[in-house]
Amino acid sequence: MLSEEFAKGYFAELAAFVRGAYAKEKCYPPAKLIFNAFDRTPFDRVKVVILGQDPYHEPGQAQGLAFYVPPEIRTPPSLLNIAKELSDDIQSSGAKSTQPHVPNLISWASQGVLLLNATLTVAAHRAASHQGRGWETFTDAVVKLLAEKREHLVFILWGSYAQRKGAFIDRSRHCVIESPHPSPLSAHRGFFGSRPFSRANAYLAAHGLGPIDWNAD
């Protein structure tokens, strides 16, 4: 589906920039994981899209999946808040309750949750350092393709950046769940209590689609 995008001039310029950046300084995620979100969640298996902004920029964190870090890495604050909301959401929706724990985002991806950052690479220790180089054009195209070619997807848009990126999505064909970002700066302004996980599953069930087991190990 994205082959046409890879052939465009902007993507050639983007690829050249990324190759140069990785050659001259430490960048994240590891090069082999830049497209990990697409490898883990192929286009025809996507059920839910969660939009992030920028990869983590400290050692060992970024793995090519928005919000995910490996278990041995200290959990970032936003992911901790996602875990808290997941626990409250599952309990309040009447599903089997669990103790708050960091969810297995690899399991999410394998079930059809596309964990897509707007920018797919970053220089070490320099947040947002690869913004404005073409990644946003590419990921805009991804969101557009999914919105146009698929039916009954759930788009979870946390924060104003993600909401602007998904503003064009046809709400009559897809479910769009919006709330403030789970970062410590904004989580208490409406992220907590937004119940994105049960709402996503309710929409999937209403359209005859299997739910996501958000607590799967």
C-alpha positions as CSV (number, residue, x, y, z in Angstrom):
1,M,0.0,0.0,0.0
2,L,2.9,2.4,0.7
3,S,5.0,1.5,-2.3
4,E,3.8,4.7,-4.1
5,E,4.9,6.8,-1.2
6,F,8.4,5.3,-1.2
7,A,8.8,6.3,-4.8
8,K,8.1,10.0,-4.2
9,G,10.8,12.7,-4.3
10,Y,10.3,13.8,-0.7
11,F,10.8,10.2,0.5
12,A,14.1,9.9,-1.4
13,E,15.2,13.1,0.4
14,L,14.0,11.8,3.7
15,A,15.9,8.5,3.2
16,A,19.1,10.3,2.4
17,F,18.8,12.5,5.5
18,V,18.2,9.5,7.7
19,R,21.1,7.5,6.3
20,G,23.3,10.6,6.8
21,A,22.1,11.1,10.3
22,Y,22.7,7.5,11.4
23,A,26.1,7.6,9.8
24,K,27.3,10.7,11.7
25,E,25.7,10.4,15.2
26,K,23.7,8.1,17.4
27,C,20.1,7.9,16.4
28,Y,17.1,6.0,17.6
29,P,15.4,3.6,17.2
30,P,18.0,1.1,15.8
31,A,17.9,1.3,12.0
32,K,16.4,-2.2,11.7
33,L,13.4,-1.1,13.9
34,I,12.5,2.2,12.1
35,F,9.5,0.5,10.5
36,N,8.8,-1.9,13.4
37,A,5.2,-0.6,13.8
38,F,4.4,-1.7,10.2
39,D,6.2,-5.0,10.6
40,R,4.3,-5.8,13.8
41,T,0.9,-4.6,12.5
42,P,0.5,-5.1,8.7
43,F,-2.0,-2.8,6.9
44,D,-4.7,-5.4,6.5
45,R,-4.6,-6.4,10.2
46,V,-5.0,-2.9,11.7
47,K,-8.0,-2.5,14.0
48,V,-6.8,0.4,16.1
49,V,-4.4,3.3,15.5
50,I,-2.7,5.1,18.4
51,L,-0.8,8.1,17.2
52,G,2.4,9.3,19.0
53,Q,4.6,12.2,18.1
54,D,8.4,11.5,18.4
55,P,10.5,8.5,19.4
56,Y,12.1,8.4,22.8
57,H,15.6,9.8,22.5
58,E,17.5,8.1,25.4
59,P,19.5,4.8,25.2
60,G,17.5,1.6,24.9
61,Q,14.1,3.2,24.9
62,A,12.9,3.6,21.3
63,Q,11.9,0.4,19.5
64,G,9.9,1.7,16.6
65,L,6.5,1.5,18.4
66,A,4.8,4.6,19.8
67,F,4.9,4.7,23.7
68,Y,6.7,1.3,23.9
69,V,9.9,0.6,25.8
70,P,11.4,-2.8,26.6
71,P,10.6,-4.2,30.0
72,E,14.1,-3.7,31.3
73,I,14.0,0.0,30.6
74,R,12.5,2.4,33.2
75,T,8.9,3.1,32.3
76,P,8.3,6.6,31.0
77,P,5.7,8.8,32.7
78,S,3.3,8.8,29.8
79,L,3.3,5.0,29.7
80,L,2.7,4.8,33.4
81,N,-0.3,7.0,33.0
82,I,-1.6,4.8,30.2
83,A,-1.2,1.8,32.6
84,K,-3.2,3.7,35.3
85,E,-6.0,4.6,32.9
86,L,-6.1,1.1,31.5
87,S,-6.6,-0.4,34.9
88,D,-9.3,2.1,35.8
89,D,-11.0,1.7,32.4
90,I,-11.1,-2.1,32.5
91,Q,-12.5,-2.1,36.1
92,S,-15.1,0.5,35.4
93,S,-16.2,-1.3,32.2
94,G,-17.1,-4.4,34.2
95,A,-14.3,-6.6,32.7
96,K,-12.0,-8.7,34.8
97,S,-10.0,-6.3,37.0
98,T,-6.3,-6.5,37.4
99,Q,-3.7,-4.7,39.5
100,P,-2.3,-1.7,37.6
101,H,0.6,-2.9,35.5
102,V,2.5,-1.7,32.4
103,P,0.7,-3.1,29.4
104,N,2.4,-5.3,26.9
105,L,2.4,-3.0,23.8
106,I,4.0,-5.8,21.7
107,S,0.8,-7.8,22.4
108,W,-1.2,-4.8,21.4
109,A,0.6,-4.6,18.1
110,S,0.2,-8.3,17.4
111,Q,-3.5,-7.9,17.9
112,G,-3.9,-5.1,15.4
113,V,-3.0,-1.9,17.3
114,L,-0.8,0.2,15.0
115,L,1.5,2.2,17.4
116,L,2.5,5.0,15.0
117,N,4.7,7.9,15.8
118,A,4.5,11.0,13.5
119,T,8.3,11.1,13.3
120,L,10.0,7.7,13.1
121,T,13.6,8.6,14.0
122,V,15.4,11.0,16.4
123,A,19.0,11.9,17.3
124,A,20.2,10.7,20.7
125,H,19.4,13.2,23.6
126,R,17.7,15.7,21.2
127,A,13.9,15.5,21.2
128,A,12.2,16.4,18.0
129,S,15.5,16.6,16.2
130,H,14.2,14.8,13.0
131,Q,10.9,16.7,12.8
132,G,10.3,18.6,9.6
133,R,12.4,16.3,7.4
134,G,9.6,14.4,5.7
135,W,8.5,11.8,8.3
136,E,5.3,13.8,9.0
137,T,4.4,13.7,5.3
138,F,4.9,9.9,5.2
139,T,2.9,9.2,8.3
140,D,0.1,11.6,7.2
141,A,-0.1,9.4,4.1
142,V,-0.3,6.3,6.3
143,V,-3.2,7.7,8.3
144,K,-4.9,8.8,5.1
145,L,-4.6,5.4,3.4
146,L,-6.0,3.6,6.4
147,A,-8.9,6.1,6.7
148,E,-9.7,5.8,3.0
149,K,-9.1,2.1,2.3
150,R,-10.3,0.5,5.5
151,E,-13.7,0.6,7.4
152,H,-14.5,0.7,11.1
153,L,-11.1,1.4,12.5
154,V,-10.6,3.1,15.9
155,F,-8.2,6.1,15.9
156,I,-7.0,7.0,19.4
157,L,-5.7,10.6,19.3
158,W,-4.1,11.7,22.5
159,G,-3.2,15.4,22.6
160,S,-3.6,18.3,20.2
161,Y,-0.8,17.2,17.9
162,A,-2.4,13.8,17.2
163,Q,-5.8,15.4,16.9
164,R,-4.6,17.8,14.3
165,K,-3.0,14.9,12.4
166,G,-6.3,13.0,12.4
167,A,-8.6,15.9,11.9
168,F,-9.6,14.8,8.4
169,I,-10.7,11.3,9.4
170,D,-14.3,10.5,8.4
171,R,-16.2,10.0,11.7
172,S,-19.0,8.3,9.9
173,R,-16.7,5.5,8.8
174,H,-14.4,5.2,11.8
175,C,-14.4,5.7,15.5
176,V,-12.2,8.7,16.7
177,I,-11.4,8.8,20.4
178,E,-9.8,12.1,21.5
179,S,-8.5,13.2,24.9
180,P,-5.6,15.1,26.3
181,H,-2.2,13.5,26.1
182,P,-1.2,11.0,28.9
183,S,1.9,13.0,29.8
184,P,2.2,14.3,33.4
185,L,1.5,17.8,32.1
186,S,-1.9,17.0,30.8
187,A,-3.1,13.6,32.0
188,H,-5.3,15.2,34.8
189,R,-7.0,17.5,32.3
190,G,-9.1,14.7,30.8
191,F,-6.9,11.8,29.9
192,F,-7.7,10.1,33.1
193,G,-11.3,8.9,32.9
194,S,-11.5,9.0,29.1
195,R,-11.8,5.2,28.9
196,P,-10.3,4.8,25.4
197,F,-9.8,1.0,25.8
198,S,-13.3,0.0,26.6
199,R,-14.7,2.5,24.1
200,A,-12.5,1.1,21.4
201,N,-13.6,-2.4,22.2
202,A,-17.3,-1.4,22.3
203,Y,-17.0,0.1,18.8
204,L,-15.2,-3.0,17.4
205,A,-17.8,-5.3,18.9
206,A,-20.6,-3.2,17.5
207,H,-19.2,-3.8,14.0
208,G,-18.6,-7.5,14.4
209,L,-14.9,-7.2,15.0
210,G,-13.0,-9.0,17.7
211,P,-11.9,-6.8,20.7
212,I,-8.4,-6.1,21.8
213,D,-7.2,-7.8,24.9
214,W,-5.5,-4.8,26.3
215,N,-4.2,-6.7,29.3
216,A,-2.7,-9.6,27.4
217,D,0.8,-10.6,28.4
